[in-house]
Amino acid sequence: MVKQCRSTLLIFTTMLYFSTIALGNDARGGFRAFYFVQQWLGSYCNQKGTNCCYPPTGKPRADFTINGLWPYYNDGSFPYNCGGGNFDVGLIKPIEGSLQKTWPSFTCPQIGRKFWVHEWNKHGTCTKSFLGELAYFKAAINLKSKVDILQTLAKAGIRPNNGFYPLKSIKKAIVRGVGFRPWVVCNTNAQGHSQIWLVSHCVDATGLRLVNCPFIPKGRGSCANHIQFPA
């Protein structure tokens, strides 16, 4: 999933550059909050040229899964690869079952623990001084239980049936169900259709509480007016 993470980071970094808002000082050296990012793996795996594999635990149930918990700073910068936080697989052993369900990777060969190591090294290390490895992953699992995108969309009649839905309707449904405006990012499938891929919310510096996110740009972003929700 390295290719996925790199492309996603490029989208976020570009958009953040043009939408930076000054938020004042923070006691943690400029750290402000997190992006909690979920993805629809069907939209990642059906891209042209993308090679996906089932994780070691087998095919999971259809759901939005965690893509990452990414820190950002007061000035809108997007830190990563901060170093100094060696991944200890023993720390996450008690929650590995939950991670397999909520934070799987389908990208060959970076499946299973390899993706968690990648996410910790790239993103978690930037907040390791106050949110250690276990707390970092627990925070993501906890947020997943609070932000059920699939159920929220289903209540609005929006289902993964290869149908096309208005982007505005998708955003309204998520706001109604979650209480906070999302940033929806789309990609393109092999047939050239714009489809829902990432749904992001902002979280406070503790990694526990959803907050309004001033860095999410208004407008469509990378999505068409009507986007596909692949099965």
C-alpha positions in Angstrom: 0.0 0.0 0.0 3.1 2.2 -0.3 1.9 3.5 -3.7 -1.5 4.3 -2.2 0.0 6.2 0.7 2.3 8.2 -1.5 -0.5 9.2 -3.9 -2.7 10.1 -1.0 0.0 12.2 0.7 0.5 14.1 -2.5 -3.2 14.9 -2.7 -3.3 16.1 0.9 -0.1 18.1 0.8 -1.1 19.9 -2.3 -4.5 20.8 -1.0 -3.2 21.8 2.4 -0.7 24.2 0.8 -3.5 26.2 -0.8 -5.8 26.1 2.2 -3.5 26.9 5.1 -5.1 28.9 8.0 -3.1 30.2 11.0 -4.3 28.5 14.2 -2.0 30.0 16.8 0.7 28.3 18.9 0.6 24.8 20.4 2.6 23.6 23.4 3.7 20.5 21.5 6.1 22.3 19.1 3.4 23.2 16.6 1.5 19.9 16.5 -2.2 20.7 16.0 -4.3 17.6 15.4 -4.8 14.5 13.3 -6.5 13.5 10.1 -8.4 10.2 10.6 -8.6 8.7 7.2 -10.8 5.8 6.1 -10.9 4.2 2.7 -13.1 2.0 0.6 -10.7 -0.8 -0.5 -12.9 -1.6 -3.5 -12.1 1.7 -4.9 -8.4 1.3 -4.3 -8.2 -2.2 -5.8 -10.2 -1.7 -8.9 -7.8 1.0 -10.3 -6.1 0.1 -13.5 -2.8 -1.6 -12.8 -3.3 -2.0 -9.1 -2.4 -5.4 -7.6 -4.3 -6.3 -4.4 -4.1 -9.4 -2.2 -6.3 -10.5 0.7 -4.6 -10.1 4.1 -3.3 -13.2 5.9 -6.7 -13.5 7.8 -8.6 -13.8 4.5 -11.3 -11.8 2.8 -12.8 -9.3 5.4 -16.4 -8.2 5.4 -17.2 -5.2 3.2 -16.6 -2.0 5.2 -14.6 1.3 5.1 -11.3 0.5 6.8 -8.6 2.7 8.4 -6.2 4.2 6.0 -4.2 6.2 8.6 -4.1 8.6 11.5 -2.0 11.4 10.2 -0.7 14.4 12.2 -0.7 18.0 10.9 0.8 21.2 12.4 -0.4 24.7 13.2 0.9 26.1 9.9 -0.8 23.4 7.9 2.4 21.4 7.2 2.1 17.7 7.0 5.0 16.0 8.9 6.1 12.4 8.2 9.1 10.1 8.8 10.0 11.8 12.0 12.2 8.9 13.2 13.3 7.7 16.6 10.3 5.5 17.3 11.2 1.9 16.5 8.2 -0.3 16.0 7.7 -3.0 18.7 5.2 -5.6 17.5 4.9 -6.9 21.1 3.2 -3.7 22.1 0.3 -4.2 19.7 -0.2 -7.9 20.3 -3.2 -7.4 22.6 -5.0 -5.4 19.8 -3.8 -7.2 16.8 -7.2 -8.9 16.2 -8.9 -5.5 16.1 -6.3 -4.1 13.8 -6.8 -7.0 11.4 -10.5 -6.1 11.2 -10.3 -2.4 11.1 -6.9 -1.6 9.5 -6.1 -4.2 6.9 -3.9 -3.8 3.9 -4.7 -5.3 0.5 -1.5 -4.1 -1.4 0.9 -6.9 -2.3 3.3 -7.6 -0.6 2.7 -5.0 2.1 0.0 -6.9 4.0 -0.5 -7.6 7.6 2.0 -6.1 10.0 4.1 -4.6 7.3 1.5 -1.9 6.7 1.2 -1.1 10.4 5.0 -0.8 10.6 4.9 1.6 7.6 2.1 3.7 9.1 3.8 4.0 12.5 7.2 4.9 11.0 5.8 7.4 8.6 3.1 9.1 10.7 3.0 7.8 14.3 6.6 8.7 15.0 5.7 12.4 14.5 3.6 12.3 17.7 5.4 9.6 19.7 6.4 12.0 22.5 2.8 12.1 23.8 1.0 9.3 21.9 3.1 6.2 22.0 2.8 3.2 19.6 0.1 1.3 21.5 -1.9 4.5 22.2 -1.6 5.6 18.6 -3.1 2.4 17.2 -5.8 2.2 20.0 -6.8 5.8 19.1 -7.4 4.8 15.5 -9.5 1.7 16.4 -11.5 3.8 18.8 -12.2 6.4 16.1 -13.3 3.7 13.7 -16.0 2.6 16.2 -17.3 6.2 16.3 -17.2 6.9 12.6 -19.1 4.2 10.8 -19.2 5.5 7.2 -20.8 2.4 5.6 -23.7 2.4 8.0 -24.1 6.1 7.8 -24.4 6.0 4.0 -26.7 3.0 4.1 -29.2 4.9 6.3 -29.3 7.5 3.5 -29.9 4.8 0.8 -26.3 5.0 -0.5 -24.9 1.5 -0.9 -21.9 -0.1 -2.6 -23.9 -1.4 -5.5 -21.8 0.2 -8.4 -24.4 2.9 -8.5 -23.7 6.6 -8.9 -24.7 9.1 -6.2 -24.5 12.9 -5.9 -21.4 14.0 -4.0 -23.5 16.5 -2.1 -25.8 13.7 -0.9 -22.8 11.6 0.3 -21.4 14.5 2.3 -24.8 15.5 3.8 -25.3 11.9 4.9 -22.0 11.7 6.6 -22.5 15.1 8.3 -25.9 13.9 9.5 -24.5 10.6 10.8 -21.1 11.7 12.2 -21.8 15.3 13.1 -18.7 16.7 11.3 -18.1 17.7 7.7 -15.9 15.1 5.9 -13.4 15.6 3.2 -14.2 13.1 0.5 -11.4 12.2 -2.0 -12.1 10.2 -5.1 -10.0 8.2 -7.5 -10.7 6.7 -11.0 -11.5 3.1 -11.7 -10.3 1.2 -14.8 -13.4 2.4 -16.7 -12.5 6.0 -16.0 -15.4 6.6 -13.5 -14.9 8.9 -10.5 -15.5 6.9 -7.4 -15.5 7.4 -3.6 -12.2 6.4 -2.1 -11.2 8.3 1.1 -13.3 9.9 3.8 -11.4 12.0 6.3 -12.2 13.7 9.5 -10.2 15.8 11.9 -9.4 14.7 15.4 -7.9 16.7 18.4 -4.4 16.3 19.6 -5.4 13.5 22.1 -6.5 11.4 19.1 -9.8 10.8 20.9 -12.3 13.6 19.9 -13.5 14.6 16.4 -13.2 18.3 15.7 -14.0 20.7 12.9 -11.1 20.8 10.5 -10.2 24.2 9.1 -7.7 22.7 6.6 -10.2 20.7 4.7 -10.8 22.7 1.5 -14.4 23.5 0.5 -15.7 22.2 -2.8 -15.5 19.0 -4.7 -11.8 18.3 -4.4 -10.9 15.5 -6.7 -14.5 14.2 -7.1 -17.1 14.6 -9.9 -20.6 15.8 -9.1 -21.8 12.2 -9.2 -19.5 9.5 -8.0 -19.6 5.7 -8.1 -19.8 3.5 -5.0 -18.3 0.2 -6.3 -19.4 -3.1 -4.9 
